[in-house]
Amino acid sequence: MKKILTLLLSLVLLATPALAVTAAEADALALTAPSAVLMEQSTGEVLYEKDAHARMSPASVTKVMTLLLIAEQIDSGALALTDTVIASANAAAMGGSQIWLEEGESMTVDEMVKCIAVVSANDCAVAMAEKLAGSESAFVERMNARAAELGMEDTHFLNCTGLTDDEGHYTSAYDIALMSRELLKHTWLRDYTTIWMDTVRDGRFGLTNTNRLVRTYEGATGLKTGYTQQAMYCLSAAAERDGVQYIAVIMHAPSSAERFADAETLLNYAFANYTLYSIAANVVLPPVRVELGETESLQPVCDGEAGLLVAKGGGEIAYEITLPESVSAPVAAGAQLGTLTLADTRGVLAELPLRAPEDIARITVPRLWRALFRQL
């Protein structure tokens, strides 16, 4: 017998409300950039896209991947913020945005990350690449491997800075959103990406963020700007309010002011029209009894644990849980046990599988006898 813990709303429409921007809404947004993406960070839901898979030069937005690999090394324990990095002649020779490292100059990883995140320092990016992989070329191999793991199908890196517009160095707005989403999982990086002004070298060298949104836009959490003559003005902008974070990627904007205006337009649209419904906070899943299993019950897990992005204006969300009272062992991890259906006044929002969290083996005969003796 199935458990129906909460009734759905009495009227459920057949059509599921769409989250993506309609054609009319897209026209109303009127972006100047030829390529853009709006994505919710926790779910990866794309709310808006404009030529999102066009391969373009990303300029210094490349450093989102550079920072991601650094962050992953720090979180794995292979690297510490207090570790020392010594600048090579190659790193010191980088042009473009830089802090003018001198060959042999040493800085901590903390200072290097700050300079990359705040002023897009090419010399620091190369110094960190050499620190982690021995050479920039070896580090770039890691960048491309990580891009493949993230499903970035329209990306190929030739360097860790984006300083030059080499023909084989490209990515897309959608792929930038993917790697930005991954970078934002390392929440401690906000301590760097949200800095407006700071210093290094014991206060002797000032830093001002290239991303003005960290000063002017409510809830801004970063993330990275970029400019070259070919790439024009690029931006991966992130902001969080009320527990929901959006990523707005702008590629090839005609001016710096227009890239920021386009990003604000997308972020404003997201905050005004969508909300994140927390399944963990609002839905209580009951345990399911396991017959003849090594454990007596299991606690189902939901595929949508990150939450459900919902268009505003649909009223209170109701849910229905459909689960069997018991299942027979063995149970495989990931096996679907039932469904969670969520709906509002506009109709069904989502039907999410409820799965077994782990393998549960069938109880052996000796253990079964021991259990029977214990009961006796």
FENMO-V679250 format. One record per backbone hydrogen bond with DSSP energy under -1.0 kcal/mol. NH is the residue of the N-H (numbers start at 0). CO is the residue of the C=O. E is the energy in kcal/mol with one decimal. If there is no record, write none. Layout:
BEGIN
NH_CO_E ; NH_CO_E
END
This chain:
BEGIN
2_322_-1.8 ; 20_46_-2.2 ; 25_21_-2.7 ; 26_22_-2.1 ; 27_23_-1.8 ; 28_24_-1.8 ; 29_25_-1.4 ; 34_250_-1.0 ; 35_49_-1.9 ; 36_248_-1.7 ; 37_47_-2.6 ; 38_246_-2.6 ; 39_44_-2.6 ; 40_244_-3.2 ; 43_39_-1.8 ; 46_37_-2.8 ; 47_37_-1.4 ; 49_35_-2.7 ; 53_50_-1.4 ; 55_170_-3.4 ; 60_57_-1.8 ; 61_58_-1.8 ; 62_59_-2.0 ; 63_60_-2.1 ; 64_61_-1.5 ; 65_61_-1.0 ; 66_62_-3.0 ; 67_63_-1.9 ; 68_64_-2.3 ; 69_65_-1.8 ; 70_66_-3.0 ; 71_67_-2.5 ; 72_68_-1.7 ; 73_69_-2.1 ; 74_70_-2.8 ; 75_71_-1.5 ; 76_73_-1.1 ; 77_72_-1.3 ; 78_72_-1.3 ; 82_79_-1.6 ; 84_106_-3.6 ; 86_104_-3.0 ; 91_87_-2.3 ; 92_88_-1.0 ; 93_90_-1.4 ; 103_86_-3.1 ; 104_101_-2.6 ; 106_84_-2.4 ; 108_82_-2.1 ; 109_80_-2.4 ; 111_107_-2.3 ; 112_108_-3.0 ; 113_109_-1.9 ; 114_110_-2.2 ; 115_111_-2.2 ; 116_112_-2.7 ; 117_113_-2.6 ; 118_114_-1.4 ; 120_114_-1.7 ; 121_96_-3.3 ; 124_120_-1.8 ; 125_121_-2.2 ; 126_122_-2.1 ; 127_123_-2.4 ; 128_124_-2.1 ; 129_125_-2.5 ; 130_126_-1.9 ; 131_127_-2.3 ; 132_128_-2.5 ; 133_129_-1.7 ; 138_134_-1.9 ; 139_135_-2.6 ; 140_136_-1.5 ; 141_137_-1.3 ; 142_138_-2.1 ; 143_139_-2.4 ; 144_140_-2.1 ; 145_141_-2.6 ; 146_142_-2.3 ; 147_143_-2.0 ; 148_144_-1.8 ; 149_145_-1.8 ; 150_147_-1.2 ; 151_146_-2.7 ; 152_150_-1.6 ; 155_169_-2.8 ; 165_163_-1.0 ; 168_165_-1.8 ; 169_155_-2.4 ; 170_55_-2.4 ; 173_51_-2.5 ; 175_171_-2.4 ; 176_172_-2.0 ; 177_173_-1.9 ; 178_174_-2.3 ; 179_175_-2.4 ; 180_176_-2.5 ; 181_177_-1.7 ; 182_178_-2.2 ; 183_179_-2.3 ; 184_181_-1.0 ; 185_182_-1.8 ; 186_184_-1.6 ; 188_185_-2.3 ; 189_186_-1.8 ; 190_187_-1.6 ; 191_188_-2.0 ; 192_188_-2.7 ; 193_189_-1.7 ; 194_191_-1.4 ; 197_206_-2.0 ; 199_204_-2.1 ; 203_200_-1.5 ; 204_199_-2.0 ; 206_197_-3.3 ; 208_195_-2.8 ; 209_117_-1.9 ; 213_210_-1.4 ; 214_211_-1.6 ; 215_211_-1.6 ; 216_212_-2.7 ; 219_216_-1.9 ; 220_237_-2.8 ; 223_235_-2.1 ; 225_233_-1.7 ; 231_227_-2.4 ; 232_252_-2.0 ; 233_225_-2.9 ; 234_249_-2.4 ; 235_223_-2.9 ; 236_247_-3.0 ; 237_221_-2.6 ; 238_245_-1.8 ; 239_218_-2.7 ; 240_243_-2.2 ; 243_240_-1.9 ; 245_238_-2.5 ; 246_38_-3.2 ; 247_236_-3.3 ; 248_36_-2.7 ; 249_234_-3.0 ; 250_34_-2.5 ; 252_232_-2.5 ; 258_254_-1.8 ; 259_255_-1.8 ; 260_256_-2.2 ; 261_257_-2.6 ; 262_258_-2.1 ; 263_259_-2.5 ; 264_260_-2.3 ; 265_261_-2.1 ; 266_262_-2.7 ; 267_263_-3.0 ; 268_264_-1.9 ; 269_265_-2.2 ; 270_266_-2.6 ; 271_267_-2.0 ; 272_268_-1.5 ; 273_269_-1.9 ; 274_309_-2.5 ; 276_307_-3.2 ; 281_277_-1.2 ; 282_278_-2.6 ; 287_297_-2.6 ; 288_324_-1.8 ; 289_295_-3.1 ; 290_326_-3.2 ; 293_360_-2.2 ; 297_287_-2.2 ; 300_354_-2.3 ; 302_352_-1.8 ; 306_303_-1.8 ; 307_276_-2.4 ; 309_274_-3.2 ; 311_272_-2.7 ; 317_342_-2.7 ; 319_340_-2.4 ; 321_338_-2.6 ; 326_288_-2.3 ; 328_290_-2.5 ; 330_359_-2.6 ; 333_355_-2.9 ; 334_331_-2.1 ; 336_353_-3.7 ; 337_353_-1.5 ; 338_321_-1.6 ; 339_351_-2.7 ; 340_319_-2.7 ; 341_349_-2.6 ; 342_317_-2.4 ; 343_346_-2.2 ; 344_313_-2.3 ; 346_343_-1.5 ; 348_341_-3.1 ; 349_341_-1.5 ; 351_339_-3.2 ; 353_337_-2.5 ; 354_300_-3.0 ; 355_334_-2.0 ; 359_330_-2.9 ; 362_291_-2.4 ; 367_363_-2.3 ; 368_364_-2.5 ; 369_365_-2.3 ; 370_366_-2.3 ; 371_367_-2.2 ; 372_368_-2.6 ; 373_369_-2.2 ; 374_370_-2.0 ; 375_371_-2.2
END
